[in-house]
Amino acid sequence: MCGIGACLSFTGENVTPKILKMLKNLEYRGYDSAGMAVMNHKGTIEIRKDVGKIDELVEKLNLKELYGYVGVGHTRWATHGPVTKWNAHPHIGCDEKKV
């Protein structure tokens, strides 16, 4: 089952730790891939996602180094389409690029 969560900071606090905690809390629901997208103070959105467990992806994608004031995290259970990095979520704008 998919799970989505978002966070917005009005104080400039980094939302990444809160989104990672949310992804860990969704882990029990079952999923095959996960990812995050955060927007920094310059308006740049960075997307990191892949197939795997949350703890593996935190290390593999260096998720803890993301810094942003607005962000979304998404776990995906492939009910349609293959289990691939490209098909992992979130899909935002120009996927896999800084916007």
Residue frames as a rotation matrix with the C-alpha (Angstrom) as fourth column:
MET 1
0.581 0.814 0.000 0.00
0.814 -0.581 0.000 0.00
0.000 0.000 -1.000 0.00
CYS 2
-0.175 -0.628 0.758 1.29
0.572 -0.692 -0.440 3.48
0.801 0.357 0.481 -0.83
GLY 3
0.446 0.273 -0.852 1.83
0.856 -0.409 0.316 6.15
-0.262 -0.871 -0.416 1.75
ILE 4
-0.056 -0.395 0.917 2.38
0.598 -0.748 -0.286 9.87
0.799 0.533 0.278 1.29
GLY 5
0.527 0.202 -0.826 3.31
0.804 -0.435 0.406 12.55
-0.277 -0.878 -0.391 3.77
ALA 6
0.158 -0.441 0.884 4.44
0.546 -0.707 -0.450 16.15
0.823 0.553 0.128 3.52
CYS 7
0.258 -0.149 -0.955 5.94
0.901 -0.321 0.293 18.77
-0.350 -0.935 0.051 5.77
LEU 8
0.314 -0.120 0.942 6.22
0.456 -0.851 -0.261 22.56
0.833 0.512 -0.212 5.61
SER 9
-0.084 -0.420 -0.904 8.37
0.984 -0.178 -0.009 24.66
-0.157 -0.890 0.428 7.93
PHE 10
0.759 0.387 0.524 7.47
0.454 -0.891 0.000 28.29
0.467 0.237 -0.852 8.53
THR 11
0.891 -0.442 -0.105 10.55
-0.133 -0.475 0.870 28.76
-0.434 -0.761 -0.482 10.74
GLY 12
0.427 -0.765 -0.482 13.23
-0.851 -0.159 -0.501 27.60
0.307 0.624 -0.719 8.29
GLU 13
0.031 -0.365 0.931 13.69
-0.659 0.693 0.293 24.29
-0.752 -0.622 -0.219 10.09
ASN 14
-0.716 -0.353 -0.602 14.91
-0.687 0.511 0.517 21.40
0.125 0.784 -0.608 7.93
VAL 15
0.287 0.942 0.174 11.96
-0.945 0.308 -0.110 19.11
-0.158 -0.132 0.979 7.14
THR 16
-0.089 -0.378 -0.922 14.07
-0.653 0.721 -0.232 16.10
0.752 0.581 -0.310 6.08
PRO 17
-0.950 -0.298 0.095 14.24
-0.266 0.612 -0.745 14.43
0.164 -0.733 -0.660 9.54
LYS 18
-0.359 0.897 0.259 10.46
-0.587 -0.001 -0.810 14.65
-0.726 -0.443 0.527 9.92
ILE 19
0.385 0.479 -0.789 9.86
-0.920 0.263 -0.289 13.18
0.069 0.837 0.542 6.45
LEU 20
-0.473 -0.618 -0.629 12.31
-0.511 0.773 -0.376 10.33
0.718 0.144 -0.681 7.13
LYS 21
-0.891 0.215 0.400 10.47
-0.304 0.373 -0.877 9.55
-0.338 -0.903 -0.266 10.39
MET 22
0.096 0.979 -0.182 7.17
-0.806 -0.031 -0.591 9.55
-0.584 0.204 0.786 8.51
LEU 23
0.146 -0.103 -0.984 8.58
-0.831 0.527 -0.179 7.13
0.537 0.843 -0.008 5.91
LYS 24
-0.863 -0.483 -0.148 9.77
-0.302 0.728 -0.615 4.81
0.405 -0.486 -0.774 8.69
ASN 25
-0.601 0.712 0.364 6.30
-0.446 0.079 -0.891 4.93
-0.663 -0.698 0.270 10.27
LEU 26
0.346 0.751 -0.562 4.73
-0.895 0.085 -0.437 3.93
-0.280 0.655 0.702 6.94
GLU 27
-0.541 -0.729 -0.419 7.12
-0.828 0.550 0.112 1.00
0.149 0.407 -0.901 6.51
TYR 28
-0.739 0.249 0.626 4.83
-0.183 0.820 -0.543 -1.54
-0.648 -0.516 -0.560 8.14
ARG 29
0.246 0.928 -0.279 2.18
-0.534 -0.110 -0.838 -0.98
-0.809 0.355 0.469 5.45
GLY 30
0.162 -0.272 0.949 4.28
0.618 0.778 0.117 -2.74
-0.769 0.567 0.294 2.82
TYR 31
0.792 -0.002 -0.611 6.01
-0.414 -0.737 -0.534 -1.11
-0.449 0.676 -0.585 -0.14
ASP 32
0.666 -0.590 0.457 8.71
0.715 0.679 -0.165 -1.80
-0.212 0.437 0.874 -2.73
SER 33
-0.302 -0.756 0.581 10.20
0.804 -0.530 -0.271 1.65
0.512 0.385 0.768 -3.28
ALA 34
0.578 0.442 -0.686 10.32
0.753 -0.613 0.240 5.06
-0.315 -0.655 -0.687 -1.66
GLY 35
-0.302 -0.715 0.631 11.58
0.832 -0.520 -0.191 8.55
0.465 0.468 0.752 -2.14
MET 36
0.184 0.274 -0.944 11.63
0.713 -0.698 -0.064 12.16
-0.677 -0.661 -0.324 -1.05
ALA 37
-0.048 -0.220 0.974 11.51
0.764 -0.636 -0.106 15.56
0.643 0.739 0.199 -2.69
VAL 38
0.230 0.081 -0.970 12.47
0.818 -0.556 0.147 18.72
-0.528 -0.827 -0.194 -0.83
MET 39
0.512 -0.033 0.858 12.55
0.563 -0.742 -0.364 22.38
0.649 0.669 -0.362 -1.81
ASN 40
-0.283 -0.700 -0.656 15.25
0.957 -0.253 -0.142 24.63
-0.067 -0.668 0.741 -0.42
HIS 41
0.109 0.314 -0.943 15.16
0.454 -0.860 -0.234 28.39
-0.885 -0.402 -0.236 0.22
LYS 42
-0.720 -0.416 -0.555 16.22
-0.298 -0.537 0.789 29.03
-0.626 0.734 0.263 -3.41
GLY 43
0.269 0.919 -0.288 13.19
-0.787 0.037 -0.616 27.17
-0.555 0.393 0.733 -4.74
THR 44
-0.385 -0.478 -0.790 15.23
-0.821 0.568 0.057 24.25
0.421 0.670 -0.611 -6.03
ILE 45
0.640 0.614 0.461 13.51
-0.736 0.663 0.138 20.86
-0.220 -0.428 0.877 -5.72
GLU 46
-0.517 -0.801 -0.303 15.69
-0.831 0.554 -0.046 17.81
0.205 0.228 -0.952 -5.28
ILE 47
0.668 0.744 -0.004 14.21
-0.740 0.664 0.108 14.34
0.084 -0.069 0.994 -5.76
ARG 48
-0.624 -0.777 -0.079 15.83
-0.759 0.627 -0.175 11.15
0.186 -0.049 -0.981 -4.49
LYS 49
0.434 0.807 0.401 14.13
-0.813 0.543 -0.211 7.79
-0.388 -0.234 0.891 -4.85
ASP 50
-0.528 -0.550 -0.648 14.83
-0.756 0.651 0.063 4.13
0.387 0.523 -0.759 -5.53
VAL 51
0.493 0.584 -0.645 13.73
-0.266 0.807 0.527 0.56
0.828 -0.089 0.553 -4.92
GLY 52
-0.446 -0.688 -0.572 14.43
0.288 0.495 -0.820 -0.77
0.847 -0.530 -0.022 -1.42
LYS 53
0.317 0.465 -0.827 13.85
0.911 0.094 0.402 -0.46
0.264 -0.880 -0.394 2.31
ILE 54
0.939 0.154 0.306 13.90
0.092 -0.974 0.206 2.93
0.330 -0.165 -0.929 4.02
ASP 55
0.695 -0.719 -0.021 17.11
-0.094 -0.120 0.988 2.34
-0.713 -0.685 -0.151 6.02
GLU 56
0.031 -0.674 0.738 18.89
0.825 0.434 0.362 1.13
-0.565 0.598 0.569 2.86
LEU 57
0.385 0.206 0.899 17.71
0.810 -0.543 -0.222 4.15
0.443 0.814 -0.376 0.89
VAL 58
0.985 -0.089 -0.147 18.75
0.016 -0.805 0.594 6.60
-0.171 -0.587 -0.791 3.62
GLU 59
0.221 -0.972 0.078 22.33
0.082 0.099 0.992 5.38
-0.972 -0.212 0.102 3.18
LYS 60
-0.115 -0.262 0.958 22.28
0.887 0.406 0.218 4.67
-0.446 0.876 0.185 -0.57
LEU 61
0.290 0.372 0.882 20.73
0.800 -0.600 -0.009 8.04
0.526 0.708 -0.471 -1.52
ASN 62
-0.767 -0.605 -0.213 22.28
0.603 -0.568 -0.561 10.12
0.218 -0.559 0.800 1.29
LEU 63
0.113 0.942 0.316 18.80
0.651 -0.311 0.693 11.25
0.751 0.127 -0.648 2.28
LYS 64
0.442 0.055 -0.895 19.98
0.861 -0.307 0.406 12.79
-0.252 -0.950 -0.183 5.55
GLU 65
-0.616 -0.756 -0.222 21.98
0.645 -0.645 0.409 15.39
-0.453 0.109 0.885 3.61
LEU 66
-0.260 0.608 0.751 18.87
0.703 -0.414 0.578 16.84
0.662 0.678 -0.320 1.96
TYR 67
-0.693 0.074 -0.717 17.90
0.538 -0.610 -0.582 20.22
-0.480 -0.789 0.383 3.36
GLY 68
-0.689 0.506 0.519 14.66
0.289 -0.465 0.837 21.94
0.665 0.726 0.174 2.64
TYR 69
-0.901 0.408 0.146 11.77
-0.378 -0.573 -0.727 23.91
-0.213 -0.711 0.671 4.07
VAL 70
0.265 0.958 -0.109 9.07
-0.887 0.198 -0.417 22.06
-0.378 0.207 0.902 2.15
GLY 71
-0.749 -0.595 -0.291 9.07
-0.662 0.686 0.302 18.37
0.020 0.419 -0.908 1.35
VAL 72
0.508 0.861 -0.024 7.17
-0.861 0.507 -0.035 15.23
-0.017 0.038 0.999 0.54
GLY 73
-0.714 -0.632 0.301 7.93
-0.623 0.770 0.141 11.55
-0.321 -0.087 -0.943 1.14
HIS 74
0.358 0.845 -0.397 6.26
-0.934 0.318 -0.164 8.66
-0.013 0.429 0.903 -0.64
THR 75
-0.627 -0.408 0.663 6.32
-0.351 0.908 0.228 4.89
-0.695 -0.090 -0.713 -0.31
ARG 76
-0.030 0.576 -0.817 5.02
-0.999 -0.002 0.035 2.87
0.019 0.817 0.576 -3.26
TRP 77
-0.297 0.069 0.952 3.58
-0.099 0.990 -0.103 -0.60
-0.950 -0.125 -0.287 -3.66
ALA 78
-0.805 -0.129 -0.579 3.67
-0.559 -0.163 0.813 -1.52
-0.199 0.978 0.059 -7.35
THR 79
-0.113 0.838 0.534 0.12
0.115 0.545 -0.830 -2.40
-0.987 -0.032 -0.158 -8.29
HIS 80
0.910 0.312 0.274 0.64
0.312 -0.078 -0.947 -1.01
-0.274 0.947 -0.169 -11.80
GLY 81
0.702 -0.712 -0.031 3.96
-0.497 -0.458 -0.737 -0.87
0.510 0.533 -0.675 -13.59
PRO 82
0.390 -0.639 -0.663 7.31
0.431 0.763 -0.482 -2.46
0.814 -0.098 0.572 -12.78
VAL 83
0.898 -0.245 -0.365 9.32
0.302 -0.261 0.917 -2.12
-0.320 -0.934 -0.161 -9.58
THR 84
0.151 -0.855 0.497 12.06
0.891 -0.100 -0.443 0.21
0.428 0.510 0.746 -10.83
LYS 85
-0.554 -0.426 -0.715 13.84
0.685 -0.721 -0.102 3.38
-0.472 -0.546 0.692 -9.75
TRP 86
-0.956 0.191 0.224 12.10
0.027 -0.703 0.711 5.28
0.294 0.685 0.666 -12.55
ASN 87
-0.140 0.982 -0.123 8.70
0.192 0.149 0.970 4.08
0.971 0.113 -0.210 -11.33
ALA 88
-0.379 -0.045 -0.924 9.45
0.923 0.054 -0.381 4.92
0.067 -0.998 0.021 -7.68
HIS 89
0.536 0.634 0.557 7.74
0.514 -0.769 0.381 7.97
0.670 0.082 -0.738 -6.20
PRO 90
0.278 0.830 -0.484 7.51
0.213 -0.545 -0.811 10.90
-0.937 0.122 -0.328 -5.83
HIS 91
-0.242 -0.214 0.946 7.14
0.969 -0.101 0.225 12.03
0.047 0.972 0.232 -9.43
ILE 92
0.415 0.338 -0.844 7.46
0.452 -0.882 -0.131 15.79
-0.789 -0.328 -0.520 -9.52
GLY 93
0.628 -0.120 -0.769 7.81
-0.517 -0.803 -0.297 17.94
-0.581 0.584 -0.566 -12.62
CYS 94
0.461 -0.601 -0.653 11.00
-0.678 0.236 -0.696 17.02
0.572 0.764 -0.299 -14.43
ASP 95
0.988 0.053 0.145 11.66
-0.138 0.723 0.677 13.76
-0.069 -0.689 0.721 -12.63
GLU 96
0.558 -0.830 -0.014 15.25
0.794 0.529 0.301 13.11
-0.242 -0.179 0.954 -11.49
LYS 97
-0.203 -0.624 0.754 16.31
0.694 -0.636 -0.339 16.70
0.691 0.454 0.562 -12.22
LYS 98
-0.566 0.035 -0.824 16.62
0.615 -0.647 -0.450 19.84
-0.549 -0.761 0.345 -10.20
VAL 99
0.176 0.744 0.644 13.73
0.959 -0.278 0.060 22.09
0.224 0.607 -0.762 -11.21
